[in-house]
Amino acid sequence: MRKTTIKTIGILGAGISGIGAARLLSQGGFDCEIFEQGERVGGVWTAGYHTFGLQTPKSLYEIPDYPMPDSYPRVPSGEELQAYFENYARDTGVYDKIRFKTAVDRLEQQQDGRWTLQVTDKATGESMWKTFDFVVVASGLYFDPYIPEFPGQEKFKGRIMHSQDYAGPVLVTGRKAVVVGFGKSALDVAGEAAKFAKKLDLIYRKAHWPVPMDILDILDTRRICLTRFFSGFLPLYQRPDRWSKLLHNGFPWLVSGFWRFFEGLIKFQFSLEACDAVPDERMEIDIFNLDFVPRREVYALMREGGINNRRATIKAFTEDGVILENGEHLECDVVIFGTGYKPRYDFLPDVFKTALEDDGVYLYRHIVHPKLSNMAFIGRAATFSNSLTSHLAAVWLVNLLKGKFQLPDHAAMLAEIDAIKAWKRGFMPAIYSRATVIKLHMWNYHDELLRDAGIDPQRKKNWLSEWFSHYCPADYREVLAGIDPS
């Protein structure tokens, strides 16, 4: 075991990834300081559209050894989640390590491997330099709201906004509204705005498969989809286990039949055909593109005409509306874009920026860039339980820095990254964030992180539970508790 010389760590971002990394690194004996340009803990949960909230049950998003309050509903609001993460930061001693309203402008690596950060106090405008042995970038995948540009946009006399800025029904009451997109935020806003708008059109290029919280309102979806048994039906992982290979190689008709049956259930439950919202992509592929658990009323509004689905794209704006690619003109007063967020890379080293490809930046284990020593990225693996994934990535990092295991050599890491690219590009949809996508393969990814760190990835009491009982953050309680400063 090689003893580390790293003592001080600068952490960029006080979202769930940043405060989780700070808590576990501090628990491991490192001296951490967090830089957050906002005023509060919570990252994406500090601000959001009206009715903004979690889309999965709270037990799937909670921190393994810090359960959400019993008073929280099954699906907490954005405000409740922000309060939960703030309490977590306070109770674990992380809150006092945060410099709020502090932007990181520049990162420079010294000859000895340490990093110097240029940071600016946004309240005073004062700029300063801070030096650390190691840097953790935990600024997340979602940063600047993305609004595409169209011809004539400047002529539009109505209001254009991002879903993040949708503050409530007063913005659409009595008005003709257009919502653009088919993800969670777009459908959340459309479902809310349709109750108050004079007319609401939903414009989208592609429909995506909704994931019900309860199948046919009876069976909790987690009890099926979050098991090791179910993972065998997914498109094969980069390094598939024997069960998955046997299933796909010996019984491909069973795999395909399972997904067609599942699609049939979803079509029936949400009346997708009546809504003209049947996706073109097969479900087992589309869930690696865009996943969401819809609010119950959204598809009902589509069926009843409260939401007018327009499977098209905007060609241009006019003074009083938008022209679609099919030539149709939609009059509107408000256009709300639920088109996601753009990542921010400008403050990162050139080596990272030059690694940016059309589908993102690929990292070793989604954490380490082979050409950037003494730096790690936490929160760049998108799964169905991002808080759990970020905490397990931080466990991996603590064990790496404490010398419990070592990284492969440079060539081996590059070869692994090439293999990840080939695997993802072999079946995942070509989206700009594909480099970060893990989704339902999170158990395979979590297993790899724990095996690297010498921790048993199987957290259940017996083989039956291991295969057929659904996994949740609480199963990893002991993993987090096992970090000590020795």
Buried (B, 14 or more C-beta within 10 A) or exposed (E): EEEBEBEBBBBBBBBBBBBBBBBBBBBBBBEBBBBBBBEBBBBBBBBBBBBBBBBBBBBBBBBBBBBBEEEBEEBBBBBBBBBBBBBBBEEBEBBEBBBBBBBBEBBEBEEEEBBBBBBBBBEEEEEEEBEBBBBBBBBBBBBEBBBEEBEBBEEBEBBBBBBBBBEEBEBBEEBBBBBBBBBBBBBBBBBBBBEBBEBBBBBBEEBBBBBBBBBEEEEBBBBBBBBBBBBBBBBBBBEBBEEBEEBBEEEEEEBEEBBEEBBEEBBEBBEBEEBEBBBEBBBBBBBBBBBBBBBEBBBBBBBEEBBBBBBBBBBBBBEBBBBBEEEEEBEBBBBBBBBBBBBEBEBBBEEBEEBBEEBBBBBBBBBBBBBBEBBBBBBBBBBBBBBBBBBBBBBBBBBBBBEBBEBEEEEEBBEBBEEBBEBBEEEBBEBBBBBBBBBBBBBBBBBBBBEBBEBEBBBBEEEEBBBBBBBBBBBBBEBBEEBEEE
